[in-house]
Amino acid sequence: MRVAVVGGGAVGVTAAHDLAAAGVDVRLYERDSELGDDRTSPREQVEGSSHRAAGLLAPRPTDAVGAEIATRSLDRFEWLADRDHRFSVEPTPQVTLVGADAEDKQAALREQVAEAREQGVDVGCHEPAEIADRFPEVDFSGVGLAAVTERAAYVTPGPGAYVAAMADQAREAGVDCWTGVEASLSHEGDGPRVDNERFDAVIVAAGGWSKRVLAPTGIQLPIKPYRVQALVSEADYAGPMVHDAEAGVYFRPHPSGLLAGDGTVPEEIDPDGWEPTGDDWFVEGALDAVRSRTGHDADADAAWAGIATATPDREPLLGAVESDLYVATGWQGHGFLRAPGTGEAIADLVLGERDPIERYDPGRFTGVPEFAVEEGMSI
Ligand SMILES: Cc1cc2nc3c(=O)[nH]c(=O)nc-3n(C[C@H](O)[C@H](O)[C@H](O)COP(=O)(O)OP(=O)(O)OC[C@H]3O[C@@H](n4cnc5c(N)ncnc54)[C@H](O)[C@@H]3O)c2cc1C
């Protein structure tokens, strides 16, 4: 069996590795010149989201398949960190904060936490006073309710290191990696082709570019790429990962101090024409939130944007779109955490080792529905 994987981000390298490890002849196409790197913040010219992600691994799944994918992902991040010491996973709880006056958000947070607990996630709701001693680095002023996710982590030196380390595993398993190649897809009567070469199956794992990659086949993917942002600063922070839902900002420890993010711009963008630098409003707002929650008053050393992918129901598109043509994308800004499990799931689907996942079926919508981009971190 010969399979092509288009896109060498975290999802693509994982899927390629798993297929090759199962004995499949795999070629991976990535248009950037490298598959990952060991940097703590992204190179300017690299556009793939897996390099630009904040690297927070804090699952709060609401359904059984989501829980399975998130748990498999955490297991596989740890597995890779054990095998390749250029990449590590730093276990750190995540604290989500909702304001004292935000009664609707408090109710929504309680509901999300209850759903995640049903899926076996170690997460609980707390009054701020109950956890203030445990997390002295955080100022809980104005907080009405907090949720603590216990099995959470972030990756170091940065998310691109997962891609680099997994790409090495993929090469060792026999994947033929073609970098610096922008693949063109077609689907004639006899099956899928990449650059006019016929494969038994093709996986499109091209993140925010997936709609564009599939367009020549006539398939219109219901997905919208949009900008989200992150920054690093020298603030010397060693507390939990925090998502301040009132400020719309999250932050975590980082090798150079602190990383903060969100900065969602809820508008569809052209994946080939977007602003890669962080916006001033995002930098100011994120640093303000960091100042009020941690007391650190530091400038941003670097601020960048990258692409997240929205779908009509905020669930991913994971499965076949045509005979022997598959897609794996769309986690509404949470796709790095889920990438190893997503890559594994799409590889298993191609191998016929798991049944199609109805909830994530890319064909579950009628036509191409109109929808608004919603912030992935919203409660
Ligand atoms: C600022 C920011 C912060 C984020 N923070 C988090 C976080 O903390 N936690 C989390 O879970 N998620 C986070 N995300 C989301 C996460 O980065 C993505 O969901 C995830 O990395 C997607 O991985 P992917 O492999 O699907 O896509 P990508 O990593 O984008 O990979 C797709 C690849 O396809 C390549 N490609 C495109 N077209 C072609 C073509 N024609 N031929 C060959 N190659 C092609 C691209 O170059 C790219 O490398 C964040 C995103 C951003 C931008």
The ligand as a Gaussian input file, in Angstrom:
#p B3LYP/6-31G(d) Opt

LIG

0 1
 C       -0.524000      31.169000      18.267000
 C       -1.110000      29.786000      18.360000
 C       -1.222000      29.168000      19.600000
 C       -1.751000      27.882000      19.688000
 N       -1.728000      27.262000      20.896000
 C       -2.173000      25.997000      21.029000
 C       -2.070000      25.319000      22.271000
 O       -1.519000      25.849000      23.246000
 N       -2.580000      24.051000      22.373000
 C       -3.173000      23.441000      21.307000
 O       -3.641000      22.317000      21.467000
 N       -3.232000      24.044000      20.093000
 C       -2.752000      25.300000      19.929000
 N       -2.801000      25.922000      18.711000
 C       -3.406000      25.204000      17.559000
 C       -2.385000      24.247000      16.958000
 O       -1.210000      24.942000      16.628000
 C       -2.924000      23.577000      15.708000
 O       -4.231000      23.102000      15.920000
 C       -2.059000      22.384000      15.308000
 O       -0.697000      22.698000      15.392000
 C       -2.434000      21.942000      13.915000
 O       -1.506000      20.960000      13.485000
 P       -1.612000      20.446000      12.001000
 O       -0.551000      19.432000      11.823000
 O       -3.021000      20.066000      11.710000
 O       -1.359000      21.752000      11.099000
 P       -0.011000      22.549000      10.764000
 O        0.967000      22.456000      11.866000
 O       -0.421000      23.904000      10.291000
 O        0.579000      21.722000       9.558000
 C        0.063000      21.817000       8.257000
 C        1.246000      21.848000       7.329000
 O        0.797000      21.715000       5.981000
 C        1.728000      22.382000       5.177000
 N        1.132000      22.582000       3.859000
 C        0.101000      23.389000       3.532000
 N       -0.182000      23.266000       2.228000
 C        0.677000      22.340000       1.720000
 C        0.867000      21.777000       0.436000
 N        0.104000      22.110000      -0.621000
 N        1.866000      20.863000       0.263000
 C        2.655000      20.507000       1.306000
 N        2.515000      21.023000       2.551000
 C        1.524000      21.914000       2.760000
 C        2.008000      23.656000       5.951000
 O        3.230000      24.243000       5.556000
 C        2.034000      23.138000       7.380000
 O        3.339000      22.867000       7.842000
 C       -2.249000      27.210000      18.543000
 C       -2.152000      27.835000      17.301000
 C       -1.553000      29.081000      17.193000
 C       -1.399000      29.695000      15.849000

